[in-house]
Amino acid sequence: MTEERLDRIEGQLKRLEGDVHTIEGRLETLESNLQNIEKKLGDVINQIRELSLSIDTYQKADQQVVNLAFGLIVAATATIVIPAVFGK
């Protein structure tokens, strides 16, 4: 091999080495970003669980209010109808 060819190969190797270092830096940044995303996703999942629990509690309470309202309507109706039927 000629000296010129060796110099050219050496230059290409140095550029490749620089490219590898650049890629390594970008990979470290991506790993850090991925860890941040995983943490935020975990936080979002926990918030969704809490919200789901709150919604479930609200739905149960809402159903109890509806049942109570119907119970009161039935009781009020019975209070009016029974004396009217039996003439008291």
C-alpha positions, 0 to 999 in steps of 0.5 A: 500500500502506498503512503497516500492510501494509508493516510486516506484510510487513517482519515476515514477511520478517524471520521468513523471514530468520531461518528461512533462517538456521536452515535454513542452520545445520541444513544445515551440521550435516547436512553435518558429520554426513554427513562423519563418517558417510562417514569411519566407513563408510570405516573399517568398510569397511576393517575388513571387508576386513581381516576378510575377508582374515583369514577367507580365510587361516584357511579356507586354513590350516584346509583344509591342516590337514584335508589333513595329517590325512587324509594322516597317516591314509592313511600310518598305515593304509598302515603297518599294512595293507602289512605285514599284506598282504605278511606282513612 
